[in-house]
Amino acid sequence: MKTPAAGLIRRSLLKNTVKGSTTKDTKCTKKFLNLCVSAFLFFVIFVGMNLDGCAALITGASAGIGREFARQLATRTRTLVLVARREQRLNELREELHSRNAQLSVHTRVVDLCDKIQIDDLVRWLEQNKIGIDFLINNAGLGDYGSIGTSDPAQDDRIIQVNITALTLLTRALLPQMIAKRQGAILNVSSSAGFLPIPGMGVYAASKAYVNSFSEALRAELRGSGVIVTALCPGPVHTEFGDAAKRPGGQPKTGPEFIYVSVEQTVRDALAAIESDKPLVIPGFFMKFGMFLVRATPMPILRLAWRLGARRQ
């Protein structure tokens, strides 16, 4: 592996070789050092990102998984940029994080990610304040429980704008600086719903399928660039998502308690995946096993299952 860092390490190690060695010994030593340096650089460059001292931007930071990301990163990062719509909650979270780490630089930005102008303003603000983001967490997301034929078109549009458009625009805006530094990480919070079409959550599941596909394509493009891309695909997690996704008069959809994973564990698994350069993380044993079966099941069988399920209702 020929890089300036590799050359510097080799020269430093060679200076400490014993003087008076034979030519054959020197050649063997050089080969051994080359192997050690290559292994070291593979570990540093290709095995995850060290999040200590980084600058992270979190969307949807005022509650749920986004808030937990801020809490777990508070003692590790040097800068946090918290983005959400609810200003009071952002301010309360900022005070909480400062109480955990007085040295932490915390910025809160009230942004409606449905509005492209506000996204552009956020990016411009980062540039004006010279805040270089090393770690982008595209966490914000919206959902909707119910059939597409009876959905609110405005809500469908909001889901697409937040789950797809905002995620794509922020990634595109912050990616070049990561590539230039040859260091960075992008964590796209997707969902296990993105692995298959889900009747009753059609637009949401389709938007998360986009996130999964986008993350895989971006990761392939960035291979060897020093920039990591990971998709977090949780199953059920106890957050405010269900209450926000239910329709007027409806009830949040719930599953058996054993498939739920805590928000704390979800975030721990996601950060560990970034630090070990994993392309995908599905928290929880039951969800991992369930999604393995789903992804291995041919679509005709899934269609049959949906048809039989519809007849029983």
C-alpha distance (Angstrom), angle and dihedral (degrees) to the residues before:
residue distance angle dihedral
M1 . . .
K2 3.79 . .
T3 3.79 111.8 .
P4 3.83 132.9 133.4
A5 3.79 88.6 -109.3
A6 3.79 91.5 52.5
G7 3.78 92.0 51.0
L8 3.79 92.3 48.8
I9 3.79 92.6 50.8
R10 3.79 92.7 47.4
R11 3.82 93.4 50.3
S12 3.79 91.1 47.5
L13 3.78 92.7 51.3
L14 3.80 93.9 44.0
K15 3.81 90.9 55.5
N16 3.79 87.9 62.0
T17 3.79 95.5 52.9
V18 3.75 115.6 114.3
K19 3.80 113.8 -89.3
G20 3.75 116.1 -123.3
S21 3.80 95.2 39.8
T22 3.77 116.0 148.4
T23 3.80 121.8 -108.7
K24 3.78 89.5 -106.8
D25 3.80 91.3 51.2
T26 3.79 90.6 48.8
K27 3.81 92.3 51.3
C28 3.80 90.8 50.1
T29 3.77 90.4 47.8
K30 3.81 91.9 50.9
K31 3.80 91.7 50.0
F32 3.79 90.8 49.5
L33 3.81 92.3 47.6
N34 3.80 91.5 48.2
L35 3.80 89.2 53.8
C36 3.82 92.4 48.0
V37 3.79 93.3 47.4
S38 3.80 92.5 48.1
A39 3.78 90.8 50.5
F40 3.81 90.9 47.5
L41 3.79 93.6 50.2
F42 3.80 91.7 46.0
F43 3.79 87.9 55.4
V44 3.80 93.3 47.7
I45 3.80 99.5 41.1
F46 3.77 103.7 32.8
V47 3.80 104.9 31.1
G48 3.77 104.6 75.2
M49 3.75 135.8 -76.1
N50 3.77 127.6 -72.7
L51 3.81 103.9 -126.8
D52 3.81 94.9 -165.3
G53 3.80 110.3 116.2
C54 3.80 95.9 4.7
A55 3.81 128.7 134.8
A56 3.80 112.4 -120.0
L57 3.79 132.8 -168.3
I58 3.81 117.3 -158.3
T59 3.79 123.6 -169.7
G60 3.78 119.1 -156.4
A61 3.79 87.7 25.8
S62 3.80 99.0 151.5
A63 3.82 97.2 81.0
G64 3.78 147.5 3.8
I65 3.78 120.4 4.9
G66 3.81 93.4 -3.8
R67 3.80 92.6 55.1
E68 3.80 90.6 48.0
F69 3.81 90.5 52.3
A70 3.81 88.2 55.7
R71 3.80 91.9 49.1
Q72 3.79 95.1 49.4
L73 3.80 93.2 44.6
A74 3.80 95.0 45.8
T75 3.80 94.8 91.1
R76 3.80 94.6 40.9
T77 3.80 109.4 43.3
R78 3.78 128.2 67.1
T79 3.82 94.4 -146.8
L80 3.79 134.5 25.8
V81 3.79 124.3 -171.1
L82 3.80 109.0 -164.5
V83 3.80 116.6 -160.6
A84 3.81 125.7 -170.6
R85 3.80 142.5 117.9
R86 3.83 99.2 -109.3
E87 3.79 108.1 80.3
Q88 3.80 97.6 -174.4
R89 3.78 92.6 54.4
L90 3.79 91.1 47.7
N91 3.79 90.9 52.2
E92 3.80 91.7 48.6
L93 3.79 90.5 50.1
R94 3.80 91.5 48.9
E95 3.82 90.6 55.3
E96 3.79 90.9 48.1
L97 3.80 92.2 51.1
H98 3.80 92.5 47.6
S99 3.80 88.9 53.8
R100 3.80 88.3 55.8
N101 3.80 95.5 44.9
A102 3.80 118.9 12.9
Q103 3.82 91.0 -171.8
L104 3.78 93.9 57.5
S105 3.79 117.1 110.9
V106 3.81 107.1 -138.7
H107 3.80 123.5 -174.3
T108 3.79 122.9 -175.5
R109 3.79 122.3 -158.5
V110 3.79 124.4 -173.8
V111 3.81 104.5 -143.5
D112 3.79 133.0 161.7
L113 3.79 101.9 -147.1
C114 3.80 90.5 -158.4
D115 3.81 86.7 72.0
K116 3.81 114.9 75.4
I117 3.82 90.6 -163.8
Q118 3.80 90.5 59.7
I119 3.81 90.3 48.9
D120 3.81 89.6 52.6
D121 3.81 89.2 48.8
L122 3.82 90.3 52.5
V123 3.80 92.1 51.8
R124 3.81 90.8 46.3
W125 3.83 90.5 50.4
L126 3.81 90.7 52.9
E127 3.80 90.5 51.5
Q128 3.81 93.9 46.5
N129 3.80 91.7 50.5
K130 3.81 92.2 43.4
I131 3.80 93.2 -124.5
G132 3.77 107.5 159.0
I133 3.79 110.9 -159.9
D134 3.82 115.9 -142.4
F135 3.79 97.1 173.2
L136 3.81 122.9 39.5
I137 3.80 117.1 -169.3
N138 3.79 110.1 -168.6
N139 3.78 95.1 -164.1
A140 3.81 105.7 142.5
G141 3.77 114.4 108.1
L142 3.80 142.9 158.1
G143 3.79 132.0 -155.2
D144 3.79 142.8 -176.4
Y145 3.81 132.1 -150.1
G146 3.79 114.1 -146.6
S147 3.77 144.7 52.6
I148 3.78 120.8 -49.5
G149 3.80 91.7 -127.2
T150 3.80 91.2 63.3
S151 3.80 98.3 35.6
D152 3.78 126.3 120.2
P153 3.84 106.0 -106.2
A154 3.79 89.9 -147.2
Q155 3.81 90.7 56.1
D156 3.81 91.0 47.5
D157 3.79 88.3 54.0
R158 3.81 92.1 48.6
I159 3.81 90.7 52.3
I160 3.80 90.9 52.2
Q161 3.80 93.5 45.1
V162 3.82 95.3 49.5
N163 3.80 102.2 33.1
I164 3.80 97.1 40.5
T165 3.80 115.7 11.2
A166 3.81 100.3 40.9
L167 3.81 91.9 44.1
T168 3.80 90.9 51.1
L169 3.80 95.5 44.8
L170 3.80 94.7 48.6
T171 3.77 91.6 47.0
R172 3.80 91.6 50.1
A173 3.81 92.1 47.5
L174 3.81 97.5 49.4
L175 3.80 100.4 33.8
P176 3.85 99.7 79.3
Q177 3.80 93.7 61.2
M178 3.82 90.6 50.3
I179 3.80 90.8 50.7
A180 3.81 90.6 48.3
K181 3.83 91.1 53.1
R182 3.81 91.3 40.6
Q183 3.77 87.8 -132.4
G184 3.77 134.2 92.0
A185 3.77 146.6 95.8
I186 3.79 135.4 -132.3
L187 3.79 119.6 -161.9
N188 3.78 113.9 -169.4
V189 3.78 112.1 -163.6
S190 3.78 103.5 -143.0
S191 3.80 127.5 155.2
S192 3.77 141.6 -118.3
A193 3.80 83.0 -112.9
G194 3.80 86.3 74.3
F195 3.80 91.8 70.8
L196 3.79 95.6 69.8
P197 3.80 141.9 11.9
I198 3.81 110.5 -91.0
P199 3.80 118.6 -157.3
G200 3.78 107.7 -138.1
M201 3.81 91.9 29.2
G202 3.79 98.3 50.1
V203 3.79 101.3 141.0
Y204 3.81 94.3 40.6
A205 3.81 94.4 48.4
A206 3.81 91.1 46.8
S207 3.81 91.2 50.3
K208 3.80 90.4 53.0
A209 3.80 90.9 47.7
Y210 3.81 85.2 58.9
V211 3.81 90.6 51.5
N212 3.81 91.5 51.5
S213 3.80 93.0 48.1
F214 3.80 93.6 43.2
S215 3.80 91.5 50.3
E216 3.80 93.4 50.8
A217 3.81 92.8 47.6
L218 3.80 92.7 47.1
R219 3.78 91.6 47.7
A220 3.82 90.3 53.3
E221 3.82 91.5 49.2
L222 3.81 91.9 50.3
R223 3.79 98.1 47.2
G224 3.79 108.5 136.9
S225 3.82 93.4 10.8
G226 3.80 96.1 103.6
V227 3.81 91.1 -114.6
I228 3.81 118.0 117.1
V229 3.80 124.7 -151.4
T230 3.80 121.2 -166.7
A231 3.79 132.1 173.0
L232 3.80 117.8 -146.2
C233 3.82 110.1 -152.7
P234 3.79 109.0 -178.3
G235 3.75 125.3 177.3
P236 3.80 120.3 -146.6
V237 3.80 113.9 -14.8
H238 3.80 125.2 175.0
T239 3.82 101.7 -110.5
E240 3.81 137.1 119.8
F241 3.82 91.2 -88.2
G242 3.80 95.2 99.2
D243 3.80 94.1 51.2
A244 3.80 91.1 48.1
A245 3.81 93.4 47.3
K246 3.79 98.1 48.7
R247 3.79 118.7 97.8
P248 3.82 124.0 -123.1
G249 3.79 108.5 -69.1
G250 3.79 92.0 9.7
Q251 3.78 131.8 113.2
P252 3.81 128.5 -123.9
K253 3.79 113.2 -100.9
T254 3.78 112.7 -112.2
G255 3.78 135.8 -176.0
P256 3.79 135.1 -160.7
E257 3.78 111.3 -55.9
F258 3.81 94.2 -122.5
I259 3.82 92.1 69.2
Y260 3.81 93.2 54.8
V261 3.80 119.1 101.9
S262 3.79 122.3 -159.4
V263 3.78 118.6 -109.0
E264 3.82 88.5 -121.9
Q265 3.81 93.0 56.0
T266 3.80 91.7 44.0
V267 3.79 91.5 56.5
R268 3.81 94.0 42.8
D269 3.79 90.5 53.4
A270 3.81 91.6 47.3
L271 3.81 94.3 51.2
A272 3.79 90.8 46.1
A273 3.80 89.0 52.6
I274 3.81 90.9 53.7
E275 3.79 91.2 49.2
S276 3.81 91.3 50.3
D277 3.83 95.2 40.8
K278 3.79 97.0 -119.0
P279 3.80 117.6 169.1
L280 3.78 94.5 -146.3
V281 3.79 138.8 18.4
I282 3.81 127.5 -169.2
P283 3.82 109.6 -177.2
G284 3.79 118.6 -140.1
F285 3.81 131.8 36.9
F286 3.80 96.4 -111.9
M287 3.80 93.3 50.0
K288 3.81 91.6 46.8
F289 3.79 90.5 52.0
G290 3.79 93.6 42.2
M291 3.79 93.9 49.9
F292 3.81 90.4 47.5
L293 3.80 88.7 57.8
V294 3.81 93.1 44.0
R295 3.78 93.8 50.0
A296 3.81 90.5 48.6
T297 3.81 94.2 49.3
P298 3.83 115.6 98.6
M299 3.80 114.6 -120.2
P300 3.84 94.2 -118.4
I301 3.81 89.3 61.6
L302 3.81 91.1 49.2
R303 3.81 89.7 50.3
L304 3.79 89.9 51.9
A305 3.81 91.0 50.1
W306 3.81 91.1 51.3
R307 3.81 91.0 48.2
L308 3.81 92.8 50.9
G309 3.79 90.5 45.2
A310 3.79 91.6 52.2
R311 3.84 91.4 52.3
R312 3.80 91.8 54.9
Q313 3.79 93.1 54.2
